[in-house]
Amino acid sequence: MSGTLHLLARLGGQAIAVPAEMVESVVDIDAVVPAPRSHPAVRGLAALRSRVVTVVDTWQLLDLPAGGEGTQRAIITVVDGHHHAMLVEALEDVAPIDVLPIPTGLALGARWSRVATGSAERDGEPLLVIDLAALVGAMAEDARD
């Protein structure tokens, strides 16, 4: 077994891999309470195991077609001491993968380029390795723009 451990998921139809050290847990989000005056990608707040998490619409952050209100699968990550629930279409597996540089000439778009740190392949399918902290940081960058 080679490679580093990653959580494999799906976002906007794209297979993604998240380094395991960035994942606190994976959950199904129940009720989300709106958070007025927050970033447009913040769906709201949710209670999770006696703590409040910010629920983030990752489709909004990556300029993807909406994932739908029914999408409630999430990757919990902690960035700067704050818990975030990053919504995804599906959580598929945890597996070791060999991370490679993003192939030259691959046009990711501005949003994906900010968060993709590498690429991989699993069972013939390409994966983008995603930095969840960079995804959370994209909201702060948007606020400065």
N, C-alpha and C positions, 0 to 999 in steps of 0.2 A: 504494500500500500504506500503510494507516494503522494506528494502534494500536501496542501494545507486544508484544514477542515472548513467547509463553507456550507451555508444554508442555501438551498436552491429554491427559487420561487419564480413566479411569473408576474410581469408588470407590463401592461399595455401590449400584451401578446408576445413580449420579449422575455426570453429565459434569462434570469439574472442569478448571480451568485453573490452572497454577502459573507465576508469573513466571519467565522463563528465568534471571534472575540468581540464583535460589534453587536452581537445578539444577546439580549438578556433573556428573552423568552419569545414564544410565538403564541398568539391568542386569537380568540374570536371576540370582537368588540360588541357589547350589547348597546345600551342606550348612550347616545352622544348628546351632550348639552351644548348648545351654541355658545360661542365665545365672541361676543360683539367687539368690533373694532380690532379684530386680529387680522393676520395675514389672510388673503383670500384662500390660500391652500389649507388653512386650519379649519377642519370640519367642526371642531369643538373640543370639549373635554369629556373624558370618561373616567369612571372609577374602576380601578383594577387592583385587586388585592390590597385594599386599604390605602391606595395612593391614587393621585390624580395624574392622568397622562394626557398629553396633547395629541389629538388624533389628526394626522396629516394626510391630506389628499395628495398622494404622490403623482397622480395623473395630472393634476393642476400644476404641480411644480415642474413637471417634465414636458408641459405643453402637449399632452396626449388627449385623445378623446376620453370623455368622462368614463370613469369606471363604474358608475352607477351607485345609487344610494344603498343598494343591497350588499355592496362589497364590505365585508366586515372582518376579513382575515387580516392580521397585522403582525408585523415584526416589531417587538419592543426593543428600543435602544435607549441608551443614556448618553446624552451629549451635554457637557458642561453641568452635570449634576441634575439635569432635567430629563424626565422620561417622555419619550415620544412613541406613539403607535403609528408606524409607517404602513399604510394600507397597501395591500397587494391583491392580485386576482386569486392566486393560489400559492400554497406552501407545498413544495413537492418532496424534498428529501434533504438529508444532511450527508455530505460526502466529501472526501478529500479530492481536491482538484489541483492541477498544475496551472498556475496563473502565468499567462504570457502577455507581452505588450499588445496593445491594441494595434491591429494591422494598419500599416500606412495606407492611406487612400480610403479608409473606411469613414464615410461621412456620418457622424453621429448627431449632428445638430448641436447648437450652443448649450442647451440644457443638459443633454446626456453627457456632453464633453466635460462639464463641470463636476460630474459625479462618478463617471466611469474611470476606474484605475487600471483595468486590464481586461483580458479576454481569456476564454478557455473553451474547451469543447467536451461535451459529455454525450456519449452514445450518438455521435455524429451531429449533435445540435450545438450551434454556437451559443456561448454565454457571455454576458457582460458582467464584469465584477464591479460592484457598486459600493461606494463609500457612503454609508448612512450619515455620518457626521457632515459630509459635504452636502448631502441632500438637505439636511436641517439648516446648514449654513446658507443654502441658496435663498432661504426666506429672508435672512438678514441682509444678504446682498441685494435682493429685490427692494427692500425697504430703503437702502441707501441710494438706489438708482432713481 
